[in-house]
Amino acid sequence: MKAKVNPFYRSVVISVDESEVAELFFDETDEWNSFNINGKMYDIHFNYEPIEYFKNRQAWLSSLVSVYMLWEDDETEYSRNLVTEVTLEL
């Protein structure tokens, strides 16, 4: 799963492949939401912290967005972030 983050618009575009895409917008710099792609539900955490809080740019990018599988019984597997790539769109 890939995430394209625009911190100015507070938007995240999540893609599983070219045909499965979700775009979400956030009001807060630390916010949770849920979305559906291809019949599967996910929880997403958008968490914008200043870059100087991190040891390098990659660590900062990795912290911006996390996505977790939401199972049918409303259980969420928070131990496994499904985002494998985060890019910044300015």
C-alpha positions as a printed Julia matrix, in Angstrom:
90×3 Matrix{Float64}:
   0.0    0.0    0.0
   1.35   3.42  -0.96
   0.53   6.81   0.56
   0.98  10.18  -1.1
   0.83  12.95   1.52
   0.21  16.63   0.9
   0.77  18.34   4.28
  -0.46  21.72   3.02
  -3.87  20.36   2.01
  -3.76  17.75   4.78
  -4.64  15.13   2.25
  -3.52  11.55   1.78
  -4.01   9.47  -1.36
  -3.84   5.77  -0.55
  -3.32   3.29  -3.37
  -3.18  -0.47  -3.45
  -2.65  -0.44  -7.19
  -3.6    1.95  -9.99
  -7.29   0.97  -9.87
  -7.76   1.01  -6.09
  -7.37   4.52  -4.72
  -8.83   6.47  -1.78
  -8.27  10.17  -1.04
  -8.81  11.44   2.48
  -8.62  14.9    4.01
  -7.82  15.72   7.62
  -8.77  18.71   9.78
  -6.27  18.03  12.56
  -2.55  17.3   12.53
  -3.21  14.12  14.55
  -6.38  12.42  13.36
  -7.87   8.95  12.82
 -10.31   8.01  10.07
 -11.61   4.93   8.24
 -11.95   4.18   4.55
 -12.93   1.4    2.16
 -10.99   0.09  -0.83
 -12.33  -2.83  -2.83
 -14.72  -3.9   -0.09
 -12.06  -3.94   2.64
 -12.17  -1.52   5.58
  -9.08   0.21   6.94
  -8.24   2.58   9.77
  -5.85   5.38   8.93
  -3.83   7.61  11.24
  -2.56  10.95   9.93
   0.05  12.36  12.29
   1.98  15.45  11.24
   4.93  16.34  13.46
   7.71  18.78  12.54
  10.6   17.15  10.7
  13.13  18.29  13.28
  11.62  15.81  15.78
  13.05  12.92  13.72
  16.56  11.64  13.07
  16.17  11.87   9.27
  13.72  12.62   6.46
  12.8    8.95   5.93
  11.83   8.5    9.58
   9.68  11.62   9.33
   7.96  10.44   6.13
   7.27   7.04   7.64
   5.56   8.64  10.63
   3.1   10.77   8.61
   0.53   8.1    7.83
  -0.28   4.61   9.08
  -2.96   2.27   7.74
  -4.33  -0.79   9.53
  -6.72  -3.54   8.44
 -10.15  -3.38  10.08
 -11.6   -6.88  10.38
 -15.3   -7.78  10.15
 -15.62  -8.13  13.92
 -14.42  -4.5   14.32
 -11.03  -5.67  15.51
  -8.07  -3.77  14.1
  -4.56  -5.14  13.76
  -2.56  -2.15  14.99
   0.69  -4.1   15.11
   1.06  -4.09  11.31
   1.17  -0.83   9.34
   0.18  -1.65   5.76
   1.88   1.4    4.22
   5.06   0.32   2.44
   5.88   3.62   0.71
   5.22   7.25   1.63
   5.85  10.1   -0.79
   5.45  13.8   -0.25
   3.45  15.89  -2.7
   3.93  19.64  -2.47
